[in-house]
Amino acid sequence: MALAKVRSVALVGVDGFVVDVEAAITSGVPGLHLVGLPDAALNEARDRVRAAIFNSGEPWPSRHVTISLFPASLPKKGSGFDVPIAISLLAAAETVDPKVCADMVMMGELGLDGRIRAVPGVLPAVLAAANAGYRTVVVPRANAAEAELVPDVKVIAPASLRGLLCHLRDQPPPPEEDEPDPARLAPCPEQPAVRGRDLRGDLDLADVRGQAEARRALEISAAGGHHLFFYGPPGCGKTMLAERLPTLLPPLDREAALEVTAIHSVAGTLPPGRPLISRPPFYAPHHTATRAAMVGSGQGRLLQPGAASLAHQGILFLDEAPEYQAGVLDALRQPLEEGEVMIARAGASTRFPARFTLVLAANPCPCAAAKSIDCICTPAVRHKYLARISGPLLDRIDLKLELHPATRAELRYDLELVERSEVVAERVLAARERAARRLAGTPWRTNAEIPGPQVRRLFLPPPEAMVSVDRPLQTGELSARGLDRVLRTAWTCADLAGRDKPSADDIDSAFALWTGRRS
């Protein structure tokens, strides 16, 4: 019996697990038998692998071949196991030296002509291989730039199965391997953000006419990572403001960028020709999105990230928030508190990172009249409409603001005199650096991430600054969770103003924004 083994990676959510791909050639009816809980796409690998081997000029063993994927109890999915299956089979047939590929981690889908095609999830797979101690990986050429983001790992990126075999045999590459890859050679222009819908890259806060208080709320949200809720009639600028929030955010640091890129790699939403996402994502699902689309879906361990995870370290914008199906918005309450989504299925649970800034926008009533005089909705209808956004969810929103249409004077205001995004972004960056110095040595990076008990224990403002919230706490107008959020926002206001501690004015402004009243 001939036996050979190579390794690959199975993904469970965004976590990778090294899988042994073993091939055994034995006596029996000729054929390929695949074991180890493969899904439908992986079961079809036998036909792709057979055709790719034939079209690469290699012999197919006329005996029984068994391919085992260990651990057998871990479900495997997708076509990324095609390459390790082919190489393990050829190594077992002794057309390739089994020792050469024994310590390699391989992934890639095979075309019938032997070409190696791109697969999703390469970055988290290579990270898992590196953490397990493997230093050589084989990935499709189209995924090479993504794999090279992992340090101290040798990346082999052949264009075809024949090219990979030549590398393993220490032979000159075939002619097609020398052809340049347009995806890797094309310049990668800096993009403002990963977006859930097509937006222009030239968005600027100066485009918004008037709305001084909303612009201030947007700056506070960007500086402290605070959740935001705009409500007002159509045309007052809710969507314009939300779409310009990413222009105020600083670039992601290396660790956060890799984490965000890994999520989008698993989801297959990486921008073409740009392996590393360095700007905070902006994701805006349609109001018909289901709960599964919002937090993630799948069967067993074969799960995919949802909108909440695709917006990790960025912005999740829900326009027309009351129009979402019942329960979809409340499904966000766990990630808003914990910064991650836990999806439980029979016999398994998966964690997806989901630390995002939530921005909600809503009209005051279902008729969405541009002027209140034209509204046909009764007070009861208005109340019922906005009540679709539950109280517990609103309690987790730090900043709430009612917007009114811009006045004629504001519409005529010279746009050259309005602050541009780059000016506001400088203040946001300075405030974040100030907060980072204060939070040094802790696991938190922004004021919004500080847990409530730690806010009250370590970052309580002076007693004289807290006078304005004493009565709301006594009357029940302000809950304990609400107080935590007011304190976090007050610290952000102080950071933007360059103060060491929040003042009474900062507390007043934060409380007004939490209640939704104009200060």
N, C-alpha and C positions, 0 to 999 in steps of 0.2 A: 504494500500500500504506500502510495506517495502522498506526503503531507507537507503543507506549507501554510504560513500565517503572515498576514500584514495587519495593519491597524487602521481604523477610521474613527469617526466621532458621531455619536447620536445626540441630538439636541432634545432636551426637555425644557420647553420654554426658551429662556436665554441661557440655560446652563447646559454645558456639554459633558458627555461621558465617553471615555475612550472605549471602543468596541474592538474585540479581536475578530478578524475575518479569516476563518480557517477554511482551507480547501483540502479535501481528501479524494483521491482517485482510486477507486476500488473495482473489483470485478463485479459484473452485473449488467443489467440492461442499460445501454448507453443513454445518457440524459443528464440533466442538471437538476438537482434537488436542493431547494433553499429552505433552511430552518432558522429559527430565532426570532419569531414574532414579526415578520415583515408586513408592511401594509401593501395595498394594491399596487402602488407605483413601484415599490421595491420588488414585488413578486414578478413584475414584468421585466425585471433586469435580465433574466435569463435569455430572453430573445434579443435584447439590445447588446448584451455582452457577446453572445454567439456571433451575431452579424459583425460587430466591431472587430472581433478577433480574426474572423475570416478575411474581412476587407483590409486588415493590416498585414496580411501575408503570413499569418501564424497558423499552425495546425491546431485543430480541435481534437482533444483526446476522444477516441472511440470507445470509451469505457464510462462507467457510472461516476459522476462527480457530485459530491455533497459539499455544500457551502454552509458553514455554521457561523452565526453571528452571536458572539458571547459578550455580555451575559444574555442568556436566552430569555430571561424574565423581563428584560427591558424592551419595550416596543420600539421598532425602528421605522422611519418613514422616509419617503422621498427617493429621488434617483441619485443622490450623492454617493451611494455605495457602489455604483457601477464600476468605477476605476479600481477600488481595492478588490472587488470580486474578480475582475479580469486578471489582475496581477497575481493574486493568490492562486488562481487556477493555473496560470502559465508557470508560476513557480513550482507548483505541485507537479506539473508535467515536465519540469526540469528544463524548460526553454529559457528560463531566467534563474539565476543563482538565488535560492531562497535567503541566503545570508545577507545579500545586498539590500533587500527590501524589508528585512525583519523588523527593523527599528524605525521605519518610516510610517507616518500617518498620512493617509491618502483620502481624497474626496474628489468627486466630479462625476458628471453625467456623460455617458457615451452616446454619440450619434451612431447610426448604422454604418457610416463610412469610417468610423474610428476617431472622429474628432471628439475632443473633450470640451464639453459645454459648461457654462457657468451654473452654479447652484447657489441658493440662498443660505445664509447663516455661516459663511466662511469665517468671519472674524471671531464670533464666540467659539467656533469649533477649534480654530488655531489657538486661541487663548486657553481652552481646556487642554489641548495637547501640550502646550508649553508648561502649564501648571502640573501636568502629570509627568514632566521630565523629558518629553520628546523634543528634539531640536531640529528635525528635518520633516518638512511637510510637502506634500504634492497637491497642488490645487490647479484648477483650470486657469489658463492664461488670463482670461477676463477677470478673474478674482485675485490676481497676483498683487495688485496694489493694496487691496484690502488686507490680504494676509501679511504683507510687509509692514503693516502698522504694529505688529507684535514684535518687540525687541528680542534679540538673541535667538532668532529662529531662521534657519536656512529654508528659503522658499524655492521649490522647483515648480515651474509653471509651463508644462508642455502644451502644445496646441493640439496634439493628437496622441493616440495610444502608441502609434509607431514611434513618435518622438520620445515618449517616456521609456519605451523599451530600449531605444538606442542609448539613452542616458544610463539606464540600469546596466547595460552591457558594455558601457564605456566605449561606444562607437560614435562616429560622426553623426550629427543630426541629419534627418532627411531634409530635402529642399524646402518643404513647406514650413519647417520650423524656423527658417531664417526670415520668413516674411514678417514685416513689422506689424504690430497690433495697433490699429488706429485708435482703439479705446485708451491704450496706455500712452501713446505718443501725443494725443491731442491735448492742447492746453486746457487747464481746469480753472476757469475764472471763478473768483470768489463770489459765492452766492450769499444773499442776505440771510436766508433761513430755509429750512425744509418746511414746505407748506402743504397743507392738506388740500388746497385748491389753488388754481393758477392765479397768482398775484404778481403785479409788477414789482421789479426790483428797485424802483426809484421812489418808493413811498417815503414821505417825510411828514413829520408832525406839523410843519408849517402849512401843509395843505388844509388843515382844519381851521375854519373861520370861527372866531369867538371861542366859547366853551372854556373859559379860563379855569373854572373849578374842575372841569373834567380833565383838562390837561394836567392840572396839579395832582389829581387822583391817579392819573396814569403814571406820573413821575414817581409818586409814592409807591405804587404797585411795583414798578420796575426796580426801585431801590431796595425794597424789602421783601419782594416775592409775595406780595399780598394778593389774595383773591379779590375780584372786582365785579360789581354788578351795576350796569347802566340800564335805566329804564326811562322811556320817553317816547314821544310821537315819532312816526317815520320822518326821515329827513333831517333829524337833529344832529346826526353825526356819530351815532353809537358804533356802527360798523367801521367807519373811518378811523375812529379812535382806537378801536381794538386791533385793527390790522396794522397800526403804526406802533403798537407796543413793542414788537421785536426790534424795532430800530433803536430803542432806548437801552436794550440789554447788552452787557459786555459779552465778548466771545466766551465760549466754554473752555475751561481748563482741560488739560490732557486727559485726566481721569474721567471727567464727565463726558468729554467728546467720545472716548472709546466706549463708554457705557451706552450713550445714545446711538452711536454707530452700530453697536452689536444688536440693539433692538430692531433698528431699521434693516439690518442685514437679515435677521430672521424673518422679518415681514416681507422682504423683497422689495423695499421701497427706497433703497439707497439711490441718490442722484447719479445719473450716468457719468462716468469719468471722474467722479469725485468720491474717493473711498472714505474720507474722514469728514464727519459732520462737525464743523467747528463753530457754527452759530446755533443759538437756541431754536428748536423747531417751533413751528406755528401750525397747529392742526385744527381744522374747522369742519367737523362732520355735519352732514345735513340733518335737519330736525326729524327726518324719518328713520334715523339710525336706531337699531335695536339695542337692547341691553348687552347682548353678546358682542355686537360691534363696538360698543363703548368700552367694555372692560376686558374683552378677550373671549375666545371660543375654541371649540375643538372637542374631540372625543378621547377619553382615556388620558394618556400622557401627551397626546399629539395636539398641543395647544398653540394658538397663535395670539400675538398681542393685539389689543384693541386700541381705540383712539386715546384712551387715558395713558397707555404706555408709549404710544407713538409721539405723544406730547411731552414725554419725560424731559426734565430740565428746560422746558420751554413753556409755550402757551397753548392751552386748550380753550378754544373760543366756541361757545354755544350760542349762536344767533337764534332769535325767536325761541328763547328757552321754554316758555309755557307750552309750545307746540310739541315738545318731545313727549313720547309715550310715557304713561304712568310707570314709575319705577326706574326709568332710565337715568333720570337725574339723581335719584336717591342712591343708585348704585355707586355714585362717585363719593359718597360720604366716607367710606373706608379709606380709599386712597388719599382723600383730602387730609385725613388725620394721620395716616401711617406712612404715606409716601410710597405705597406699593399695592398691587392687586394680588390677592390670593384667590386662585381658581381651584375649586375642589371638584374632582370627578371620582368615580368609583375606583377605589384603591390607589388614588394618587392625588397630589395637590402640587400646584406650580405657582411660583412667585414671578411676577413681572414688575420691575421698577416703574413707579408712576408718581414721581414728585414733580408736579407741574403747577403753573399758575392758572387758575380757572377764571375765565372772563365770561360773564353772562350778559346778554342783551335781551330786552323785552319791550314790547309795546304796552301801553297802559290798558288796552282792551282789545278784544278780538276783531273789532271793525277796523282798527288801525287808522282812524281818521287823522289827517295831518293837522287839523285844527279842532280844538275841544268843542267849538260851536257846532261842528259837523258830526260829532259823535252821536250815535243812536243807542249806545249801550247804557243800561241802567246801572246804578251803583252796585247792585247785587251781582250783575254780570261782570263788572270790572273786578270786584273782589274775588269772585270765583275764578276768573281767568288768571290773575296773579297768584292765587292760592295754589295753582298747579306747581309752583315752586315751593316746596314744603318749608315749614318753619325750621326744622333741624338743619336743612341745607343752607338756608339764609343765615342761620346762626353761625355757620362756618365761613361766611363771606366777610372779609375785613372791611371792605370799602363799598358802600352803596351810594349811588348818586342819581338823582332825577335830573334829566337833561331837558332843556327847553330849546325851541328853534332859535337860531341865531337872529339877532336884530338886523335891521337894514344898515345901521352904522357898522356893525361887525362884518357884514357881507362886503361892504365897500372898503374895509380896512386894507391898507397896503400890505401885501403878503411879505414884502421884503423886511418889514419891521417885526414880523412874528419870529419867535425863537424856532430855530431849526432843530431837527432831531439830534444832530451831532453836538449842539450846545447843551441840550438837556442830558444827553448820554454822558457827557463829561461830569455833570453833577451826580448822576446816578452812580458812575464808577467811583467817584470820590466818596460817596456815602457808603457804597459796598466795601470799599477798602477800610473805612473807619469802623464799620461793623465787624469786618474780618479781624482787625486788630483787637477789638473787644472780645471776640469769640475765639481767639487763638487758644489752642489747647482743648477745644471742645469739638464734638462731631458736627456742629452746625456751622453753616456758612452765611445764612441770611437771618434776619430777625423773625421772619415768618416760620422758620424751622424750629425755633426754640420751644420745647415743651412747656405747657402751662405751669406746672409746679416749679420748673427752673426759672421761669420768668419772674414769678412771685418771690422766689427764694434768693436769686442772684442778681436780678435786674429790676428791683422795685424802685420806682422814682421817689424823690423826697416826699414826705407827708404833705407839705404845703401844695405840691403839684396835684395831689390826688383828691383835693377837696371837691372838685366838680363832679366826681363820680360816686361820692359817698351816698348822696340821696338816691340816685338811680339804683344803686346796689340794695339800699334799704327797701325801696318800693318794689323791687323785682323787675324793674324795667331793664336792668342790665344783669345778665346771668354770669356765673363764674367763668364759663367759656368765653362769653362776650368780653369780660374784663381782661382775660388773657389776650384777646385779639386787640383790644384797645391799647393795652400796654405795648404790644409788639409794634403796632402802627405808630404810637407815640415815639418809640425809640427810632423808628425810621425817619419821622419828622425831625427829630433832634439831629440825626446823622446828616440829613440834607442841609440843616441849618448850621452844622459845624459845632453843635453843643455837646458837652460831655454827658449831660443827663437831660431827660425830657423836662420841659417847663410846664407850667399850668396851661399855657397856650397850646402846647403840643398835645396834652391830654384832652383839652377841649376840642381841638380839631379832629383828633382820632375818634373821640366819642361821637361827634357829629357825623363823621363818615361812616361809622358803624351803624348808627341809627338811620342813616339816609336823609337826615335833615341838613339843610344848608346852614353852614356856620356863619 
